[in-house]
Amino acid sequence: MSETFYEDPEFGNEVKNYVKLNPDESTANGKKQQDQMDMDNVTLNIAVTGESGAGKSTFVNSIRGLQEGDDGAAETGVTETTMEAVRYSHPTMPSVYIWDLPGIGTSNFKAKKYLKEVQLDTFDFFIIISSVRFKENDIMLAKAIKKMNKMFYFVRSKIDQDIEAEARKKDFCEEQVLSKIRRSCRENLVVVGNPKVFLISTFDLRKYDFPKLIDSLEENLSDHKWSALIHSLPAYSVAMIDKKRKALYKTAIAVAAGAATTVIVPIPGFSVCCEIGIMTKYLQKACESFGIDDESIKRLAKRVNKPEDELKSAIKSRFAGGVNEIVVAGMLRTSGMMAAKTIETLSPGIIPLGFSIAFGTTLYLLRQGIKELSEDAKAVLAAAGL
């Protein structure tokens, strides 16, 4: 099974570990985790804060794949435009919220008053942004967050502007400039335990330390919170698409186990059953996560100044016309379905027999769909010139 059904041993081991439970425990646990891993059921509250003018609102837009002027985008400006804590919903994940908090230390929001009025325990983690040196107010905020055992991350923004300014010098070396900025930030943050500082450009998340920030969040968030975060981020690079694919493979295990406990429809010619509705919903959310649904492509086309049809034409899989039950049902009739049939003879030592066929078949189809969608996402990214 690990060679014919799963393409990599790591994923095969995850499946085996998941189903080491006895059959009754597996089905109950599958339904529970399906609900927990449902991308619309996991609530995530991200706070973005710092001094005014640091680029908080731009960051809030960027991590949601939005630009200024898009529907739902945060207002940006050279002065403090955030006058109170503003909650922004994600375009495709209604339970993921990014909070644009008022700039700390302005005349309107003195630091001590700020700490009293902003309910810090509301948030899962904090991004503290500065476009220059982190200052006393940033440190005060970090200490308050630390007392609550909450996670916080220092982000030094507008790095692209620093690089552009330094590039005019004769002896310019980008890595030396970045090292100098990192060293300077660490020196004035030593009082909060020498935390990591991530250098980013909000206009190009592929550059500098944004990928490292995401890796750090992966280490500190619970599985279901991490899953919500990774699927809420824009598919801005091949590496991010691969992260999304891996995360989707993992949650597909719980979804397949949960689907095996629901009302199921037999597939003619096979002693297996599948819940097409659950598979369709999951693959639709995967499509949105990869940024190849209609609305996401519309935003991308505007950003790169290319026709929508040109980007859509890069999608070559069976999902070129979208993800729906007709397309998913068609997957059951492909020759690749024969691979799933091998589970019938190989499952006894690996998957509890009580629900092994429905579970294995559903997982196979979800994995195949995720793989095709991820390849489409990479093709769209290339067509966009990114």
C-alpha positions as CSV (number, residue, x, y, z in Angstrom):
1,M,0.0,0.0,0.0
2,S,2.8,2.5,0.9
3,E,4.2,2.1,-2.6
4,T,1.1,1.9,-4.8
5,F,-1.4,4.1,-2.8
6,Y,0.9,6.6,-1.1
7,E,3.7,8.3,-3.0
8,D,5.9,9.0,0.0
9,P,6.7,6.9,3.1
10,E,6.3,9.9,5.5
11,F,2.6,10.3,4.5
12,G,2.1,6.5,4.7
13,N,3.4,6.6,8.2
14,E,1.1,9.4,9.2
15,V,-1.9,7.3,8.0
16,K,-0.7,4.3,9.8
17,N,-0.2,6.3,13.0
18,Y,-3.6,7.8,12.7
19,V,-5.4,4.5,12.3
20,K,-3.6,2.6,15.1
21,L,-6.7,3.1,17.1
22,N,-9.3,0.4,17.2
23,P,-12.2,0.7,14.7
24,D,-14.7,2.3,17.0
25,E,-12.1,4.8,18.3
26,S,-11.0,5.6,14.7
27,T,-14.4,6.4,13.5
28,A,-15.3,8.6,16.5
29,N,-11.9,10.3,16.4
30,G,-12.3,10.8,12.6
31,K,-15.6,12.7,13.0
32,K,-14.2,14.8,15.8
33,Q,-11.1,15.7,13.9
34,Q,-13.0,16.4,10.7
35,D,-15.0,19.0,12.6
36,Q,-11.9,20.4,14.2
37,M,-9.9,20.5,11.0
38,D,-12.7,22.0,8.9
39,M,-11.2,25.2,7.6
40,D,-14.3,27.1,8.4
41,N,-14.6,25.8,12.0
42,V,-11.2,26.9,13.3
43,T,-11.1,30.4,14.8
44,L,-7.8,32.2,14.6
45,N,-7.3,35.8,15.8
46,I,-4.1,37.5,14.7
47,A,-3.1,40.9,16.2
48,V,-1.0,43.3,14.2
49,T,0.3,46.2,16.2
50,G,3.2,48.6,16.7
51,E,3.9,52.3,16.4
52,S,2.0,54.5,13.9
53,G,3.4,54.6,10.4
54,A,5.1,51.2,10.7
55,G,3.0,49.6,7.9
56,K,0.5,47.7,10.0
57,S,-2.4,48.1,7.7
58,T,-0.4,47.3,4.6
59,F,0.7,44.1,6.4
60,V,-2.9,43.2,7.3
61,N,-3.8,43.5,3.6
62,S,-0.8,41.6,2.3
63,I,-1.2,38.5,4.4
64,R,-4.8,38.3,3.2
65,G,-3.8,38.6,-0.4
66,L,-5.4,42.1,-0.8
67,Q,-4.2,45.4,-2.0
68,E,-5.3,48.9,-1.0
69,G,-8.7,49.6,-2.7
70,D,-9.8,45.9,-2.8
71,D,-13.1,45.1,-1.1
72,G,-12.4,44.5,2.6
73,A,-8.9,46.0,2.5
74,A,-7.6,48.0,5.5
75,E,-7.1,51.7,5.0
76,T,-3.5,52.7,4.8
77,G,-1.9,56.1,5.2
78,V,1.2,58.0,6.3
79,T,-0.6,59.1,9.5
80,E,-2.4,56.9,12.0
81,T,-5.5,55.7,10.2
82,T,-6.5,53.0,12.8
83,M,-8.4,54.8,15.5
84,E,-9.6,51.7,17.3
85,A,-9.1,47.9,17.1
86,V,-10.5,46.9,13.7
87,R,-11.3,43.2,12.9
88,Y,-10.8,42.2,9.3
89,S,-12.2,38.9,8.0
90,H,-10.4,36.8,5.5
91,P,-11.8,36.7,2.0
92,T,-12.2,32.9,1.9
93,M,-11.9,31.8,5.5
94,P,-14.6,33.4,7.6
95,S,-13.2,32.3,11.0
96,V,-9.7,33.8,10.4
97,Y,-9.5,37.3,11.7
98,I,-6.7,39.8,11.4
99,W,-6.9,42.7,13.9
100,D,-5.4,46.0,13.0
101,L,-4.7,47.5,16.4
102,P,-4.2,51.3,16.9
103,G,-0.6,52.4,16.9
104,I,0.8,52.4,20.4
105,G,2.4,55.6,21.7
106,T,0.5,58.2,19.6
107,S,-1.1,61.2,21.1
108,N,-4.4,59.3,20.9
109,F,-3.2,56.1,22.4
110,K,-0.7,56.5,25.2
111,A,1.1,53.2,26.0
112,K,-0.3,52.6,29.6
113,K,-3.9,53.4,28.5
114,Y,-3.4,51.2,25.4
115,L,-2.5,48.2,27.5
116,K,-5.7,48.6,29.5
117,E,-8.1,49.1,26.6
118,V,-6.8,46.5,24.2
119,Q,-7.9,43.1,25.4
120,L,-4.7,41.2,24.8
121,D,-6.2,37.8,25.8
122,T,-8.4,37.9,22.7
123,F,-5.6,37.1,20.3
124,D,-3.8,33.9,19.4
125,F,-0.5,35.7,18.7
126,F,0.9,39.1,18.0
127,I,2.9,40.7,15.2
128,I,4.7,43.8,16.5
129,I,5.8,45.9,13.6
130,S,8.4,48.7,13.3
131,S,9.8,50.3,10.2
132,V,12.9,51.6,12.1
133,R,14.2,50.7,15.6
134,F,11.9,49.0,18.1
135,K,11.2,51.5,20.8
136,E,10.2,51.6,24.4
137,N,6.5,51.3,23.7
138,D,7.1,48.1,21.6
139,I,9.1,46.6,24.4
140,M,6.4,47.5,27.0
141,L,3.8,45.8,24.8
142,A,6.0,42.7,24.3
143,K,6.5,42.4,28.1
144,A,2.8,42.6,28.7
145,I,2.1,40.0,26.1
146,K,4.8,37.7,27.5
147,K,3.2,37.9,31.0
148,M,0.1,36.5,29.5
149,N,2.0,33.6,28.0
150,K,1.0,34.7,24.5
151,M,3.3,34.4,21.5
152,F,4.7,37.6,19.9
153,Y,6.9,38.2,16.9
154,F,8.9,41.3,16.1
155,V,8.7,42.2,12.4
156,R,10.9,44.9,10.9
157,S,9.0,46.2,7.9
158,K,9.8,48.3,4.8
159,I,13.1,46.4,4.2
160,D,12.7,46.9,0.5
161,Q,13.0,50.7,1.1
162,D,16.2,50.3,3.1
163,I,17.7,48.1,0.4
164,E,16.8,50.6,-2.3
165,A,18.3,53.5,-0.3
166,E,21.6,51.5,0.4
167,A,21.8,50.3,-3.2
168,R,23.0,53.7,-4.3
169,K,26.2,53.3,-2.4
170,K,29.4,52.1,-4.1
171,D,30.2,49.3,-1.7
172,F,26.6,48.1,-1.5
173,C,26.1,44.5,-0.3
174,E,22.5,43.4,0.4
175,E,23.4,40.7,2.9
176,Q,25.6,43.1,4.9
177,V,22.7,45.6,5.1
178,L,20.3,42.9,6.3
179,S,22.8,41.7,8.9
180,K,23.3,45.3,10.1
181,I,19.5,45.8,10.5
182,R,19.1,42.5,12.4
183,R,22.0,43.3,14.7
184,S,20.6,46.7,15.5
185,C,17.1,45.3,16.2
186,R,18.5,42.6,18.5
187,E,20.5,45.1,20.5
188,N,17.5,47.2,21.5
189,L,15.3,44.1,22.2
190,V,17.7,42.3,24.5
191,V,15.5,43.4,27.5
192,V,12.8,41.0,26.3
193,G,15.0,38.0,26.0
194,N,16.7,38.5,22.7
195,P,13.8,37.4,20.5
196,K,14.0,36.7,16.8
197,V,13.4,39.6,14.5
198,F,12.0,39.0,11.0
199,L,12.8,41.4,8.2
200,I,10.1,41.6,5.6
201,S,8.7,43.5,2.6
202,T,4.9,43.7,2.7
203,F,4.9,44.1,-1.0
204,D,6.7,40.9,-1.8
205,L,6.3,38.2,0.8
206,R,8.7,35.9,-1.0
207,K,11.7,38.1,0.0
208,Y,13.7,38.2,3.2
209,D,12.4,36.6,6.4
210,F,8.7,36.2,5.8
211,P,9.1,32.4,5.1
212,K,11.1,32.1,8.3
213,L,8.3,33.8,10.3
214,I,5.9,31.2,8.9
215,D,8.2,28.4,10.0
216,S,8.4,29.9,13.5
217,L,4.6,30.0,13.7
218,E,4.4,26.4,12.6
219,E,6.6,25.4,15.5
220,N,4.4,27.3,18.1
221,L,0.8,26.9,16.9
222,S,-1.4,23.9,17.5
223,D,-2.1,21.7,14.5
224,H,-5.6,23.1,13.8
225,K,-4.5,26.7,14.3
226,W,-1.5,26.2,12.1
227,S,-3.7,24.6,9.4
228,A,-6.0,27.7,9.5
229,L,-3.1,30.0,9.2
230,I,-1.3,28.3,6.3
231,H,-4.5,28.1,4.3
232,S,-5.3,31.8,5.0
233,L,-2.0,33.0,3.5
234,P,-1.8,33.9,-0.2
235,A,-0.1,31.3,-2.5
236,Y,2.8,33.7,-3.2
237,S,5.5,31.2,-4.0
238,V,6.1,27.6,-5.1
239,A,7.4,26.9,-1.6
240,M,4.2,28.2,0.0
241,I,2.1,26.1,-2.4
242,D,4.1,23.0,-1.3
243,K,3.4,23.9,2.4
244,K,-0.3,24.2,1.7
245,R,-0.3,20.9,-0.2
246,K,1.5,19.1,2.7
247,A,-0.9,20.6,5.2
248,L,-3.9,19.6,3.1
249,Y,-2.6,16.0,2.8
250,K,-2.4,15.9,6.6
251,T,-5.9,17.2,7.2
252,A,-7.3,15.0,4.4
253,I,-6.6,12.0,6.7
254,A,-9.0,13.3,9.3
255,V,-11.5,14.4,6.7
256,A,-11.5,10.9,5.1
257,A,-11.9,9.2,8.4
258,G,-14.8,11.5,9.3
259,A,-16.4,10.9,5.9
260,A,-16.2,7.2,6.4
261,T,-18.7,7.6,9.3
262,T,-21.3,9.5,7.4
263,V,-24.1,8.5,4.9
264,I,-22.2,7.0,2.1
265,V,-23.0,6.2,-1.6
266,P,-21.7,3.0,-3.1
267,I,-19.6,3.1,-6.3
268,P,-20.7,0.7,-9.0
269,G,-18.2,-2.0,-9.6
270,F,-16.4,-1.6,-6.3
271,S,-17.0,-2.8,-2.8
272,V,-16.3,0.7,-1.6
273,C,-18.3,3.8,-0.7
274,C,-17.6,7.5,-0.8
275,E,-19.2,10.7,0.5
276,I,-19.0,13.0,-2.5
277,G,-20.4,16.0,-0.8
278,I,-17.6,16.0,1.9
279,M,-14.9,15.5,-0.8
280,T,-16.3,18.3,-2.9
281,K,-16.4,20.8,-0.1
282,Y,-12.9,19.9,1.0
283,L,-11.5,20.3,-2.5
284,Q,-13.3,23.6,-3.0
285,K,-11.6,24.9,0.1
286,A,-8.3,23.5,-1.2
287,C,-8.9,25.4,-4.4
288,E,-9.4,28.6,-2.5
289,S,-6.3,27.9,-0.4
290,F,-4.2,27.6,-3.5
291,G,-5.6,30.8,-4.8
292,I,-7.1,29.5,-8.0
293,D,-10.7,30.1,-7.4
294,D,-12.4,32.8,-9.5
295,E,-12.1,35.7,-7.0
296,S,-8.5,34.9,-6.1
297,I,-7.5,34.9,-9.8
298,K,-9.4,38.1,-10.3
299,R,-7.4,39.8,-7.5
300,L,-4.1,38.3,-8.9
301,A,-4.8,39.5,-12.4
302,K,-5.3,43.0,-11.1
303,R,-2.1,42.9,-9.1
304,V,0.1,41.7,-12.0
305,N,-1.8,43.6,-14.6
306,K,-2.7,40.6,-16.7
307,P,-6.0,39.4,-18.2
308,E,-7.9,36.9,-16.0
309,D,-8.4,34.6,-18.9
310,E,-4.6,34.4,-19.4
311,L,-4.1,33.2,-15.8
312,K,-7.1,30.8,-15.9
313,S,-5.8,29.2,-19.1
314,A,-2.8,27.9,-17.1
315,I,-5.1,25.5,-15.2
316,K,-4.9,22.2,-17.1
317,S,-6.4,19.7,-14.7
318,R,-10.0,18.4,-14.5
319,F,-10.8,21.4,-12.2
320,A,-10.3,24.0,-15.0
321,G,-14.0,24.7,-14.8
322,G,-14.1,24.7,-11.0
323,V,-14.6,22.1,-8.3
324,N,-18.1,20.6,-8.1
325,E,-19.8,17.3,-7.4
326,I,-20.0,16.4,-11.1
327,V,-16.2,16.7,-11.5
328,V,-15.5,14.9,-8.2
329,A,-17.9,12.1,-9.2
330,G,-16.0,11.8,-12.4
331,M,-12.9,11.0,-10.5
332,L,-14.4,7.8,-9.5
333,R,-14.5,6.6,-13.1
334,T,-10.9,7.2,-13.9
335,S,-8.4,4.4,-14.3
336,G,-6.4,5.8,-11.4
337,M,-9.3,4.5,-9.2
338,M,-7.8,1.0,-9.6
339,A,-5.1,2.0,-7.1
340,A,-7.7,2.5,-4.4
341,K,-9.1,-0.9,-5.0
342,T,-5.8,-2.5,-3.8
343,I,-6.7,-1.3,-0.3
344,E,-9.2,-4.1,-0.1
345,T,-6.4,-6.7,0.0
346,L,-3.8,-4.6,1.8
347,S,-5.9,-2.9,4.5
348,P,-6.2,-5.6,7.2
349,G,-2.7,-5.0,8.7
350,I,-2.8,-1.3,8.3
351,I,-6.4,0.2,8.5
352,P,-9.2,-1.1,10.7
353,L,-11.3,-3.2,8.5
354,G,-14.6,-1.8,9.7
355,F,-14.2,1.4,7.7
356,S,-11.0,0.8,5.8
357,I,-12.5,0.8,2.3
358,A,-14.5,4.0,2.5
359,F,-11.6,5.7,4.4
360,G,-8.9,4.6,2.0
361,T,-10.8,5.4,-1.2
362,T,-11.8,8.8,0.0
363,L,-8.3,9.6,1.1
364,Y,-6.9,8.5,-2.3
365,L,-9.3,10.7,-4.2
366,L,-8.7,13.7,-1.9
367,R,-4.9,13.3,-2.2
368,Q,-5.2,13.1,-6.0
369,G,-7.4,16.2,-6.1
370,I,-5.0,18.1,-3.9
371,K,-2.0,17.1,-6.1
372,E,-3.7,18.3,-9.3
373,L,-4.8,21.6,-7.7
374,S,-1.3,22.3,-6.4
375,E,0.1,21.8,-9.9
376,D,-2.5,24.2,-11.3
377,A,-1.6,26.8,-8.6
378,K,2.1,26.6,-9.6
379,A,1.1,27.0,-13.3
380,V,-1.0,30.1,-12.5
381,L,1.9,31.5,-10.4
382,A,4.2,31.1,-13.4
383,A,1.7,32.6,-15.8
384,A,1.5,35.6,-13.5
385,G,5.3,36.0,-13.7
386,L,5.8,35.4,-10.0
